[in-house]
Amino acid sequence: MGRVSGKKAIITGGAQGLGEATAKMLAREGAKVAITDINGEGAEKIAAEINAELGDGTAFAWQHDVTDGERWKTVVQEAHDAMGGLNILVNNAGIGSLGSVEDEDYAMFQKVMTVDVDSIFLGCKYAIPLMRDHGLGSIINISSIAGIIASGNYVSYNTAKAAVRHLSKSIALHCAKTGGQIRSNSVHPVFINTPILDRTKEMFGEAEALAKLGRQIPLGKVGEPDDIAYAVLYLASDESKLVTGIELKVDGGISAM
């Protein structure tokens, strides 16, 4: 316990899935957490669960459209003030889309890029100036193994998540040059058992869907949200104070094939 004791974190997309798991893990390890989500009621629910477990004032919640730059300014400042600082930014909010370069609708391609990439640009742009005054800082951007290994049927998602990888590196070099000891890294999960798999479960049934996906992974199984939350915890903690500009793959060995 206490691996991020005293730190203050913003987690986007925190109402469910990886964001929920990350918020709860960081809180249990000693951080205050600001949970944001376009589903404001969902964010409030997770914050209430954390406060019920760990005490009032541990978690806070905001309704947050991560594609809205003005909303980013407000959320970052209010979260900073509520928690008494800001050390950690976890850019987790994102969407996917199934479609090839011929099949995909251009408007959907643009939407995926806006939600998955532009949101990180905006979050970092407005959070970094506030993070510099609060000791060691860490930006963790949730990408995907799909940002490293391409598929013909995920043109929007592949493109966006690959952009997250390089954006994270550019931010890392900028922060290293400008001072303040802020690091930036990306995390690249393989298939994780979160609501993002709901469509696949509907198509094949839950058991067959998980088995089908697991057969594509050398370790033979789909991941759980805490598998990613533990990776975020490491990058958020001072244990990784010399780690910046990397892509941390949590992929069951699939990228080694």
TIVO-683775 format. One record per residue (C-alpha): residue in one letter; x negated, y negated, z. Coordinates in steps of 0.1 Angstrom, whole numbers, plus 5000, padded with zeros to 4 digits. Example, Ala and Ser with C-alpha at 12.3 -4.5 7.8 and 13.67 -1.06 7.14 Angstrom:
// TIVO-683775
{pt "A",{4877,5045,5078}}
{pt "S",{4863,5011,5071}}
//
This chain:
// TIVO-683775
{pt "M",{5000,5000,5000}}
{pt "G",{4990,4964,4995}}
{pt "R",{4971,4966,4962}}
{pt "V",{4986,4932,4951}}
{pt "S",{4992,4918,4986}}
{pt "G",{4999,4881,4985}}
{pt "K",{5002,4878,4948}}
{pt "K",{5031,4863,4929}}
{pt "A",{5044,4879,4897}}
{pt "I",{5069,4871,4870}}
{pt "I",{5083,4902,4852}}
{pt "T",{5104,4897,4821}}
{pt "G",{5130,4922,4810}}
{pt "G",{5131,4933,4847}}
{pt "A",{5168,4944,4849}}
{pt "Q",{5161,4980,4838}}
{pt "G",{5135,5005,4825}}
{pt "L",{5098,4995,4826}}
{pt "G",{5105,4961,4839}}
{pt "E",{5126,4974,4869}}
{pt "A",{5099,5000,4877}}
{pt "T",{5072,4974,4875}}
{pt "A",{5090,4949,4897}}
{pt "K",{5096,4975,4924}}
{pt "M",{5061,4988,4923}}
{pt "L",{5045,4954,4925}}
{pt "A",{5068,4944,4954}}
{pt "R",{5061,4976,4973}}
{pt "E",{5024,4969,4969}}
{pt "G",{5027,4935,4985}}
{pt "A",{5036,4910,4957}}
{pt "K",{5064,4886,4955}}
{pt "V",{5083,4891,4923}}
{pt "A",{5103,4869,4900}}
{pt "I",{5126,4891,4879}}
{pt "T",{5139,4876,4847}}
{pt "D",{5162,4891,4821}}
{pt "I",{5187,4880,4795}}
{pt "N",{5211,4901,4816}}
{pt "G",{5211,4877,4846}}
{pt "E",{5234,4899,4867}}
{pt "G",{5211,4929,4862}}
{pt "A",{5181,4909,4873}}
{pt "E",{5199,4898,4904}}
{pt "K",{5209,4933,4912}}
{pt "I",{5173,4946,4910}}
{pt "A",{5161,4916,4931}}
{pt "A",{5188,4924,4957}}
{pt "E",{5177,4960,4959}}
{pt "I",{5141,4950,4964}}
{pt "N",{5150,4925,4991}}
{pt "A",{5172,4951,5009}}
{pt "E",{5142,4974,5010}}
{pt "L",{5113,4950,5017}}
{pt "G",{5129,4919,5032}}
{pt "D",{5145,4887,5020}}
{pt "G",{5122,4864,5000}}
{pt "T",{5103,4893,4983}}
{pt "A",{5122,4891,4950}}
{pt "F",{5139,4864,4930}}
{pt "A",{5159,4865,4898}}
{pt "W",{5166,4843,4868}}
{pt "Q",{5187,4847,4837}}
{pt "H",{5162,4842,4809}}
{pt "D",{5163,4843,4771}}
{pt "V",{5126,4848,4764}}
{pt "T",{5129,4833,4729}}
{pt "D",{5139,4799,4744}}
{pt "G",{5108,4777,4750}}
{pt "E",{5127,4752,4771}}
{pt "R",{5141,4780,4793}}
{pt "W",{5105,4794,4797}}
{pt "K",{5094,4760,4811}}
{pt "T",{5122,4760,4836}}
{pt "V",{5118,4796,4847}}
{pt "V",{5081,4795,4851}}
{pt "Q",{5082,4763,4872}}
{pt "E",{5111,4775,4893}}
{pt "A",{5095,4809,4899}}
{pt "H",{5062,4792,4908}}
{pt "D",{5079,4770,4933}}
{pt "A",{5101,4797,4948}}
{pt "M",{5072,4821,4954}}
{pt "G",{5046,4795,4963}}
{pt "G",{5023,4802,4933}}
{pt "L",{5018,4824,4903}}
{pt "N",{4991,4850,4898}}
{pt "I",{5007,4876,4875}}
{pt "L",{5027,4874,4843}}
{pt "V",{5041,4907,4829}}
{pt "N",{5056,4901,4795}}
{pt "N",{5078,4932,4793}}
{pt "A",{5109,4920,4775}}
{pt "G",{5112,4935,4740}}
{pt "I",{5135,4952,4714}}
{pt "G",{5130,4977,4686}}
{pt "S",{5146,4984,4653}}
{pt "L",{5147,5015,4630}}
{pt "G",{5140,5008,4593}}
{pt "S",{5114,5009,4566}}
{pt "V",{5101,4979,4547}}
{pt "E",{5128,4986,4520}}
{pt "D",{5157,4993,4545}}
{pt "E",{5151,4968,4572}}
{pt "D",{5171,4936,4572}}
{pt "Y",{5149,4906,4571}}
{pt "A",{5169,4889,4598}}
{pt "M",{5163,4919,4621}}
{pt "F",{5126,4918,4612}}
{pt "Q",{5125,4882,4623}}
{pt "K",{5144,4889,4655}}
{pt "V",{5121,4917,4666}}
{pt "M",{5091,4894,4660}}
{pt "T",{5107,4866,4679}}
{pt "V",{5117,4887,4709}}
{pt "D",{5085,4908,4710}}
{pt "V",{5058,4883,4700}}
{pt "D",{5070,4847,4702}}
{pt "S",{5082,4853,4738}}
{pt "I",{5046,4863,4748}}
{pt "F",{5032,4832,4732}}
{pt "L",{5057,4810,4750}}
{pt "G",{5053,4827,4783}}
{pt "C",{5015,4824,4783}}
{pt "K",{5016,4789,4770}}
{pt "Y",{5036,4777,4800}}
{pt "A",{5024,4801,4827}}
{pt "I",{4987,4798,4823}}
{pt "P",{4984,4761,4835}}
{pt "L",{5002,4771,4867}}
{pt "M",{4982,4803,4872}}
{pt "R",{4948,4785,4872}}
{pt "D",{4953,4770,4906}}
{pt "H",{4960,4803,4924}}
{pt "G",{4929,4825,4923}}
{pt "L",{4924,4855,4901}}
{pt "G",{4952,4858,4875}}
{pt "S",{4964,4886,4853}}
{pt "I",{4986,4886,4822}}
{pt "I",{4999,4920,4812}}
{pt "N",{5017,4923,4778}}
{pt "I",{5037,4955,4772}}
{pt "S",{5030,4966,4736}}
{pt "S",{5034,5002,4725}}
{pt "I",{5015,5031,4710}}
{pt "A",{5035,5020,4679}}
{pt "G",{5013,4990,4678}}
{pt "I",{4983,5013,4671}}
{pt "I",{4999,5042,4653}}
{pt "A",{5022,5032,4625}}
{pt "S",{5054,5049,4612}}
{pt "G",{5071,5043,4579}}
{pt "N",{5105,5039,4596}}
{pt "Y",{5096,5013,4622}}
{pt "V",{5082,4984,4601}}
{pt "S",{5095,4957,4625}}
{pt "Y",{5085,4974,4657}}
{pt "N",{5051,4985,4644}}
{pt "T",{5043,4950,4632}}
{pt "A",{5055,4932,4664}}
{pt "K",{5037,4956,4688}}
{pt "A",{5005,4954,4667}}
{pt "A",{5007,4916,4670}}
{pt "V",{5011,4918,4707}}
{pt "R",{4978,4937,4709}}
{pt "H",{4958,4910,4690}}
{pt "L",{4976,4882,4707}}
{pt "S",{4966,4896,4741}}
{pt "K",{4929,4896,4730}}
{pt "S",{4931,4860,4717}}
{pt "I",{4946,4849,4750}}
{pt "A",{4919,4868,4769}}
{pt "L",{4891,4850,4751}}
{pt "H",{4908,4816,4755}}
{pt "C",{4912,4822,4793}}
{pt "A",{4877,4834,4796}}
{pt "K",{4864,4803,4779}}
{pt "T",{4886,4777,4797}}
{pt "G",{4880,4791,4832}}
{pt "G",{4903,4799,4860}}
{pt "Q",{4896,4837,4861}}
{pt "I",{4927,4847,4842}}
{pt "R",{4927,4880,4824}}
{pt "S",{4949,4892,4795}}
{pt "N",{4954,4928,4785}}
{pt "S",{4980,4949,4767}}
{pt "V",{4996,4982,4777}}
{pt "H",{5005,5008,4751}}
{pt "P",{5031,5034,4762}}
{pt "V",{5041,5064,4743}}
{pt "F",{5078,5076,4745}}
{pt "I",{5091,5067,4780}}
{pt "N",{5124,5079,4794}}
{pt "T",{5141,5046,4796}}
{pt "P",{5173,5032,4779}}
{pt "I",{5152,5026,4747}}
{pt "L",{5157,5064,4741}}
{pt "D",{5195,5063,4744}}
{pt "R",{5201,5063,4707}}
{pt "T",{5179,5094,4702}}
{pt "K",{5196,5111,4732}}
{pt "E",{5230,5104,4716}}
{pt "M",{5218,5120,4683}}
{pt "F",{5204,5152,4698}}
{pt "G",{5216,5154,4733}}
{pt "E",{5193,5144,4762}}
{pt "A",{5175,5177,4768}}
{pt "E",{5167,5183,4731}}
{pt "A",{5158,5147,4725}}
{pt "L",{5132,5147,4753}}
{pt "A",{5119,5181,4742}}
{pt "K",{5117,5169,4706}}
{pt "L",{5097,5138,4715}}
{pt "G",{5076,5157,4740}}
{pt "R",{5064,5181,4712}}
{pt "Q",{5048,5151,4695}}
{pt "I",{5026,5144,4725}}
{pt "P",{4995,5165,4733}}
{pt "L",{5004,5166,4771}}
{pt "G",{5038,5179,4760}}
{pt "K",{5061,5156,4778}}
{pt "V",{5078,5122,4777}}
{pt "G",{5066,5097,4802}}
{pt "E",{5085,5082,4832}}
{pt "P",{5087,5044,4839}}
{pt "D",{5063,5047,4869}}
{pt "D",{5036,5060,4845}}
{pt "I",{5036,5025,4830}}
{pt "A",{5042,5007,4863}}
{pt "Y",{5010,5022,4877}}
{pt "A",{4990,5010,4847}}
{pt "V",{5005,4975,4852}}
{pt "L",{4996,4977,4889}}
{pt "Y",{4960,4984,4881}}
{pt "L",{4957,4955,4857}}
{pt "A",{4976,4932,4881}}
{pt "S",{4953,4940,4910}}
{pt "D",{4918,4927,4916}}
{pt "E",{4906,4962,4910}}
{pt "S",{4905,4953,4874}}
{pt "K",{4889,4919,4878}}
{pt "L",{4863,4926,4851}}
{pt "V",{4888,4940,4826}}
{pt "T",{4901,4917,4799}}
{pt "G",{4910,4919,4763}}
{pt "I",{4916,4956,4763}}
{pt "E",{4945,4978,4752}}
{pt "L",{4953,5004,4779}}
{pt "K",{4969,5034,4762}}
{pt "V",{4993,5055,4783}}
{pt "D",{5001,5079,4756}}
{pt "G",{4996,5115,4767}}
{pt "G",{4968,5118,4742}}
{pt "I",{4987,5110,4710}}
{pt "S",{4962,5084,4698}}
{pt "A",{4934,5109,4701}}
{pt "M",{4949,5131,4674}}
//
